[in-house]
């Protein structure tokens, strides 16, 4: 040991070089720039080596669905669903969640590279094919029993990896309507932001009324006039603030069973702190003759929304004149 100390002391240039070499090797092993010593899922090679901002389209295909193909398309900051020659507004939160999960997917646990075993891991008619920006495809097989991990393959490779995320769930199990924006009222609308409601049903026996918030008190303006207790407004305000469709019609087949005696219009005004007041208008096209749902359109849009009877029938049954303060 004394001889080593003497040698290092007398050869300071060598000692300094050796120290620098040790530091470089230490930094190399810690950072592992070439992933030579990958030991965690997060450090493994990603399936998609792109930034979220560069992803503009995600094509989703599932052979055993009625709608076998649709595309999530990003225009500026808005996500859209392109399906059956229609372009519909997408649920941006769900689209961004899918992007985030795809970018976090890693090639860490390889379970097989045998083409013959693909069906064992769910690569059949029930698998989902996701293509990002037209040139990079991820095939989703089965979700591992007892976990939320998904078996995946990339492009034409036979290598099967286990991704630590339930990608099939985040991809809506290949159903296009999972990604649709079904909100008729703006997301996050609160009861107290609504300040005017106008409902008109067509026909001589149609129900019509106009309600307006004035000085923190609700007033009926039509068909009679008078003040209505706020407690009596909770039900209708809650239905409006949470108004959401169950699905969207992709063709005109619904017209064959449309009962137009329920044809009506609904308007309501919302006042938000940041954006101010806005008036929203809807046409209730009617009710299905046999099934318990209504068809609704936003003003200025050709999209037809399907809503359950529970969400719409209250507007017809409400008799606000009976709620006037005595």
C-alpha positions in Angstrom: 0.0 0.0 0.0 2.9 2.4 0.8 4.5 1.6 -2.5 1.2 2.4 -4.3 0.9 5.7 -2.4 4.5 6.6 -3.3 3.9 5.7 -7.0 0.7 7.8 -7.2 2.4 10.7 -5.5 5.4 10.6 -7.8 3.2 10.2 -10.9 0.6 12.9 -10.4 -0.3 13.2 -14.1 -1.1 9.5 -14.2 -3.1 9.8 -10.9 -5.1 12.7 -12.3 -5.9 10.9 -15.5 -6.9 7.8 -13.6 -9.2 9.8 -11.4 -10.8 11.4 -14.4 -11.3 8.0 -16.0 -13.0 6.7 -12.9 -15.4 9.7 -12.8 -16.2 9.2 -16.5 -17.0 5.5 -16.0 -19.1 6.4 -13.0 -21.2 8.9 -14.9 -21.5 6.5 -17.8 -22.9 3.7 -15.7 -25.3 6.0 -13.8 -26.7 7.6 -17.0 -26.5 4.5 -19.1 -26.9 6.5 -22.4 -27.1 3.3 -24.6 -29.5 1.5 -22.2 -26.9 -1.3 -21.7 -28.0 -1.8 -18.1 -31.7 -1.2 -18.2 -33.2 -2.3 -14.9 -36.5 -0.4 -14.8 -39.6 -0.1 -17.0 -39.3 3.6 -17.3 -35.7 3.5 -18.7 -36.5 0.9 -21.3 -36.8 1.7 -25.0 -40.2 3.4 -25.9 -42.4 2.1 -28.8 -42.9 5.7 -30.0 -39.9 7.9 -30.1 -41.8 11.1 -30.7 -43.1 14.1 -28.7 -46.7 14.5 -27.8 -46.9 17.7 -29.8 -45.9 15.9 -33.0 -48.8 13.4 -32.9 -51.5 14.7 -35.2 -53.5 11.5 -36.0 -54.3 8.2 -34.3 -56.1 5.5 -36.4 -57.9 2.9 -34.4 -59.1 -0.4 -35.9 -60.9 -3.4 -34.4 -62.2 -6.1 -36.7 -65.1 -7.3 -34.6 -66.7 -3.9 -34.0 -69.6 -2.6 -36.1 -67.6 0.5 -36.7 -64.3 -1.1 -37.6 -62.2 2.0 -38.2 -62.0 5.6 -37.0 -59.4 8.3 -36.7 -58.5 10.8 -33.9 -57.3 13.9 -35.7 -55.8 16.9 -34.1 -56.5 20.4 -35.5 -54.6 23.0 -33.5 -55.5 22.2 -29.9 -58.8 20.4 -30.7 -59.2 16.7 -31.2 -61.8 15.4 -33.7 -63.2 11.9 -34.4 -63.4 11.1 -38.1 -65.8 8.2 -38.7 -68.0 7.1 -41.6 -67.3 10.3 -43.5 -68.3 12.4 -40.5 -66.1 14.7 -38.5 -67.2 15.0 -34.8 -65.8 16.8 -31.8 -63.7 14.5 -29.6 -63.3 14.3 -25.9 -59.9 16.0 -25.7 -59.2 14.6 -22.2 -59.5 11.0 -23.4 -57.6 11.6 -26.6 -54.7 13.2 -24.7 -54.8 10.3 -22.1 -54.3 7.8 -25.0 -51.4 9.9 -26.4 -49.8 9.9 -22.9 -50.1 6.2 -22.4 -48.8 5.3 -25.9 -45.7 7.5 -25.3 -45.1 5.8 -21.9 -45.3 2.3 -23.3 -41.9 0.5 -23.1 -40.2 -2.5 -24.5 -39.2 -4.0 -21.2 -40.8 -7.4 -20.6 -40.7 -9.6 -23.7 -43.0 -12.7 -23.3 -42.6 -14.3 -26.7 -41.2 -14.0 -30.2 -43.1 -16.9 -31.7 -45.6 -16.1 -34.4 -47.5 -19.3 -33.6 -48.2 -18.1 -30.0 -49.7 -14.8 -31.1 -53.3 -16.0 -30.6 -52.5 -17.1 -27.0 -51.8 -13.5 -26.2 -55.0 -12.2 -27.7 -53.8 -11.2 -31.2 -57.0 -12.2 -33.1 -60.2 -10.5 -34.3 -60.6 -8.9 -30.8 -57.2 -7.2 -30.9 -56.9 -3.5 -31.5 -54.6 -1.8 -34.1 -53.4 1.7 -33.3 -51.5 3.6 -35.9 -49.8 6.9 -34.9 -49.1 9.5 -37.6 -49.7 6.8 -40.3 -46.3 5.1 -39.9 -46.0 3.4 -36.5 -48.5 0.7 -35.5 -49.1 -0.9 -32.1 -51.2 -4.1 -31.9 -53.0 -4.6 -28.6 -53.7 -8.2 -27.6 -55.1 -9.4 -24.3 -54.9 -7.8 -20.9 -52.9 -10.1 -18.6 -55.2 -11.9 -16.1 -55.0 -10.4 -12.6 -53.4 -7.2 -13.8 -53.9 -4.1 -16.0 -50.9 -5.0 -18.2 -51.4 -5.4 -22.0 -49.7 -7.7 -24.5 -48.6 -5.7 -27.5 -46.7 -6.1 -30.8 -45.2 -3.4 -32.9 -45.6 -3.1 -36.7 -45.0 -6.5 -38.4 -42.7 -7.8 -35.6 -43.6 -11.1 -33.9 -42.0 -10.0 -30.6 -44.7 -9.7 -27.9 -44.1 -7.4 -25.0 -46.1 -6.8 -21.8 -46.8 -3.1 -21.4 -47.5 -1.9 -17.8 -50.8 -0.2 -18.6 -54.3 -1.2 -19.7 -54.0 0.2 -23.2 -57.2 -1.5 -24.4 -59.3 0.4 -21.8 -57.6 3.7 -22.5 -58.2 3.1 -26.2 -61.9 2.7 -25.5 -61.7 -1.0 -26.4 -61.8 0.1 -30.0 -65.2 1.8 -29.8 -65.4 5.1 -31.6 -68.1 6.6 -29.3 -65.7 6.3 -26.3 -63.8 9.3 -27.7 -66.8 11.4 -28.7 -67.5 14.7 -26.9 -71.1 13.9 -25.7 -71.5 17.0 -23.6 -74.3 19.3 -24.7 -73.6 21.7 -21.9 -70.0 23.0 -21.7 -67.9 20.7 -19.4 -67.9 21.9 -15.9 -71.1 23.9 -16.1 -72.5 24.7 -12.6 -76.1 25.1 -11.6 -75.5 28.6 -10.4 -74.1 29.7 -13.8 -77.4 29.1 -15.5 -79.6 32.3 -15.6 -82.3 31.7 -18.2 -84.3 28.8 -19.5 -86.8 28.7 -22.4 -88.6 25.6 -23.4 -91.2 25.4 -26.2 -93.0 22.3 -27.4 -94.7 22.5 -30.8 -98.4 21.9 -31.2 -101.6 23.3 -29.5 -101.1 21.1 -26.4 -97.4 21.7 -26.2 -95.7 22.7 -23.0 -94.0 26.1 -23.0 -92.3 28.2 -20.3 -89.7 30.9 -19.7 -87.6 31.1 -16.5 -85.1 33.8 -15.7 -82.8 34.5 -12.8 -83.0 38.1 -11.5 -81.4 39.5 -8.3 -80.6 35.9 -7.2 -84.3 34.9 -7.5 -85.8 32.7 -10.2 -88.9 34.2 -11.9 -91.4 32.6 -14.2 -92.2 34.9 -17.1 -94.3 32.5 -19.2 -97.0 31.2 -19.2 -97.7 33.0 -15.9 -95.6 35.3 -13.8 -94.3 34.9 -10.3 -91.3 34.0 -8.2 -90.1 30.4 -7.8 -88.2 29.3 -4.8 -84.6 28.3 -5.6 -85.1 24.9 -4.0 -87.7 24.1 -6.7 -85.2 24.8 -9.5 -82.6 22.3 -8.4 -83.9 19.4 -10.5 -84.1 21.3 -13.9 -80.8 23.1 -13.3 -79.0 19.8 -12.6 -80.4 18.2 -15.7 -79.2 21.2 -17.8 -75.8 21.5 -16.3 -75.0 17.8 -16.7 -76.8 17.4 -20.1 -74.8 14.7 -21.9 -75.7 12.4 -24.8 -75.7 8.6 -24.6 -74.5 8.3 -28.2 -74.5 10.0 -31.6 -76.4 9.0 -34.8 -74.1 8.4 -37.8 -76.9 8.2 -40.3 -80.6 9.1 -40.8 -82.1 5.7 -39.9 -83.5 7.1 -36.7 -86.1 9.1 -38.7 -88.1 6.0 -39.6 -89.1 5.7 -35.9 -89.3 9.4 -34.9 -92.4 10.6 -33.0 -92.5 14.3 -33.8 -95.2 15.1 -31.3 -92.4 15.6 -28.9 -90.7 18.1 -31.2 -89.5 21.1 -29.1 -86.8 23.7 -28.6 -84.6 24.3 -25.5 -82.6 27.4 -24.9 -80.6 28.4 -21.8 -78.1 31.1 -20.9 -74.9 30.5 -19.0 -72.8 33.2 -17.4 -69.1 32.2 -16.7 -66.6 34.5 -15.0 -63.9 34.2 -17.8 -66.1 34.0 -20.9 -69.2 35.9 -19.9 -72.7 35.0 -21.0 -73.6 32.6 -23.8 -77.0 31.4 -25.1 -77.2 27.7 -26.1 -80.0 26.5 -28.3 -81.1 22.9 -29.1 -83.8 21.3 -31.2 -85.4 18.2 -29.8 -86.3 16.4 -33.0 -88.6 14.0 -31.2 -88.8 10.6 -29.4 -88.3 7.1 -30.6 -91.7 5.5 -31.2 -90.8 2.3 -29.4 -87.7 2.9 -27.4 -87.1 5.3 -24.5 -84.8 7.9 -26.0 -84.9 11.3 -27.6 -83.0 12.9 -30.5 -81.4 16.3 -30.1 -79.5 18.7 -32.3 -77.4 21.7 -31.3 -78.1 24.9 -33.2 -75.7 25.3 -36.1 -74.7 21.6 -36.1 -75.9 18.6 -38.1 -74.9 16.2 -35.4 -77.8 14.2 -33.9 -77.4 13.2 -30.3 -79.3 10.4 -28.6 -80.4 11.0 -25.0 -82.3 8.8 -22.6 -85.9 9.5 -21.7 -84.8 10.3 -18.2 -82.6 13.2 -19.4 -85.3 14.8 -21.5 -88.8 13.9 -20.3 -88.5 16.2 -17.2 -88.6 19.3 -19.5 -92.0 18.2 -20.8 -93.4 17.3 -17.4 -92.3 20.4 -15.6 -95.1 22.8 -14.7 -93.4 25.8 -13.2 -96.6 27.7 -12.6 -97.4 25.3 -9.9 -94.1 26.2 -8.1 -94.8 29.9 -7.8 -94.5 31.2 -4.3 -97.9 31.7 -2.7 
